């Protein structure tokens, strides 16, 4: 039987692309709140005998995770062969160490919990700065769909004479990959974060590329303070062209999006891993490849 894909509310476009690419059926799922705030989930399309994929991006994960658990458990109770998760953005990955005494290492705790009720996982560019791979966080088969190819295509098509700039040393390899795909040079800044809204950025010497259009690129844009600090440094360095700002995951907490535009960004483009007005880069084809490859492998037996 064809795989069955249930796109959660807000994930319909990515779900439709996955269904078409995988020759799968799109299932109907209902997720809503009771008047008292409790979560209601109903699978309108029967999952019996099917490989099931739940498509649910996990920004604002506290509001979504219980519904995700209810859907996965119900699919299994109703006869699904396997239940996987396609989470274009995977939350709870950044608290990956105990920085202060008594802190919860939430990335490991969330990974342990999620691994109990889904059989496999596919996501886009998860935050793995202190982990070598997803295996260190999740005990289920997991695949990562790269955003770099889609970003390279977008830069090549929309930013002539681009100069890519990564925010810190941890981004160097990733930014180099995007630059190679787009056929343009790159530079890497250094960053010091003193608090959620206090970020210092030091740019390398970019004088040799002053005639190019700077493209600031980061994996997660939350407060946008890193990009705003980089824009200020570019201006101080005498770079006259307003930069284009690219983010993989458009979290944009509070007024971050408006603040980034006001700081002087010529354009803001993000991948469609989190629904946002800035979405311009489609990573659904890369997600489909990752899901197909994972499903073709031998994944964990049904629980």
ChimeraX attribute file (.defattr): number of C-alpha atoms within 10 A of each C-alpha:
attribute: neighborCount
match mode: 1-to-1
recipient: residues
	/A:1	8
	/A:2	14
	/A:3	20
	/A:4	26
	/A:5	29
	/A:6	28
	/A:7	25
	/A:8	21
	/A:9	14
	/A:10	13
	/A:11	20
	/A:12	15
	/A:13	14
	/A:14	23
	/A:15	26
	/A:16	18
	/A:17	17
	/A:18	27
	/A:19	22
	/A:20	12
	/A:21	16
	/A:22	17
	/A:23	12
	/A:24	20
	/A:25	19
	/A:26	22
	/A:27	21
	/A:28	15
	/A:29	17
	/A:30	15
	/A:31	16
	/A:32	13
	/A:33	11
	/A:34	8
	/A:35	7
	/A:36	6
	/A:37	8
	/A:38	10
	/A:39	15
	/A:40	14
	/A:41	17
	/A:42	15
	/A:43	17
	/A:44	11
	/A:45	15
	/A:46	14
	/A:47	24
	/A:48	15
	/A:49	16
	/A:50	19
	/A:51	21
	/A:52	28
	/A:53	30
	/A:54	25
	/A:55	24
	/A:56	28
	/A:57	27
	/A:58	21
	/A:59	21
	/A:60	12
	/A:61	15
	/A:62	11
	/A:63	11
	/A:64	16
	/A:65	17
	/A:66	15
	/A:67	22
	/A:68	23
	/A:69	17
	/A:70	16
	/A:71	24
	/A:72	24
	/A:73	15
	/A:74	16
	/A:75	25
	/A:76	21
	/A:77	11
	/A:78	14
	/A:79	14
	/A:80	20
	/A:81	18
	/A:82	23
	/A:83	25
	/A:84	23
	/A:85	25
	/A:86	29
	/A:87	22
	/A:88	30
	/A:89	26
	/A:90	25
	/A:91	21
	/A:92	21
	/A:93	22
	/A:94	15
	/A:95	16
	/A:96	19
	/A:97	15
	/A:98	11
	/A:99	10
	/A:100	7
	/A:101	6
	/A:102	7
	/A:103	10
	/A:104	14
	/A:105	16
	/A:106	17
	/A:107	19
	/A:108	18
	/A:109	16
	/A:110	16
	/A:111	21
	/A:112	15
	/A:113	13
	/A:114	20
	/A:115	17
	/A:116	13
	/A:117	20
	/A:118	25
	/A:119	24
	/A:120	24
	/A:121	26
	/A:122	25
	/A:123	23
	/A:124	27
	/A:125	21
	/A:126	24
	/A:127	20
	/A:128	16
	/A:129	12
	/A:130	12
	/A:131	13
	/A:132	9
	/A:133	15
	/A:134	18
	/A:135	13
	/A:136	12
	/A:137	20
	/A:138	21
	/A:139	16
	/A:140	21
	/A:141	20
	/A:142	22
	/A:143	22
	/A:144	20
	/A:145	21
	/A:146	18
	/A:147	24
	/A:148	23
	/A:149	17
	/A:150	19
	/A:151	26
	/A:152	20
	/A:153	15
	/A:154	17
	/A:155	25
	/A:156	16
	/A:157	10
	/A:158	10
	/A:159	16
	/A:160	12
	/A:161	18
	/A:162	23
	/A:163	25
	/A:164	26
	/A:165	27
	/A:166	26
	/A:167	25
	/A:168	19
	/A:169	13
	/A:170	15
	/A:171	18
	/A:172	16
	/A:173	12
	/A:174	18
	/A:175	27
	/A:176	20
	/A:177	15
	/A:178	23
	/A:179	24
	/A:180	14
	/A:181	17
	/A:182	25
	/A:183	16
	/A:184	18
	/A:185	17
	/A:186	22
	/A:187	21
	/A:188	22
	/A:189	18
	/A:190	16
	/A:191	19
	/A:192	13
	/A:193	12
	/A:194	9
	/A:195	7
	/A:196	11
	/A:197	12
	/A:198	12
	/A:199	17
	/A:200	16
	/A:201	21
	/A:202	16
	/A:203	20
	/A:204	12
	/A:205	11
	/A:206	18
	/A:207	10
	/A:208	7
	/A:209	16
	/A:210	15
	/A:211	14
	/A:212	20
	/A:213	20
	/A:214	27
	/A:215	24
	/A:216	26
	/A:217	24
	/A:218	22
	/A:219	22
	/A:220	19
	/A:221	22
	/A:222	19
	/A:223	20
	/A:224	25
	/A:225	20
	/A:226	24
	/A:227	25
	/A:228	24
	/A:229	20
	/A:230	25
	/A:231	25
	/A:232	13
	/A:233	16
	/A:234	20
	/A:235	14
	/A:236	10
	/A:237	15
	/A:238	11
	/A:239	19
	/A:240	14
	/A:241	16
	/A:242	17
	/A:243	27
	/A:244	23
	/A:245	26
	/A:246	28
	/A:247	25
	/A:248	28
	/A:249	27
	/A:250	26
	/A:251	22
	/A:252	18
	/A:253	11
	/A:254	10
	/A:255	11
	/A:256	17
	/A:257	21
	/A:258	11
	/A:259	16
	/A:260	23
	/A:261	14
	/A:262	11
	/A:263	16
	/A:264	17
	/A:265	19
	/A:266	16
	/A:267	14
	/A:268	19
	/A:269	21
	/A:270	27
	/A:271	25
	/A:272	25
	/A:273	30
	/A:274	24
	/A:275	17
	/A:276	16
	/A:277	12
	/A:278	17
	/A:279	19
	/A:280	15
	/A:281	21
	/A:282	17
	/A:283	22
	/A:284	24
	/A:285	15
	/A:286	20
	/A:287	26
	/A:288	22
	/A:289	17
	/A:290	22
	/A:291	26
	/A:292	14
	/A:293	10
	/A:294	18
	/A:295	15
	/A:296	9
	/A:297	9
	/A:298	8
	/A:299	14
	/A:300	12
	/A:301	8
	/A:302	12
	/A:303	11
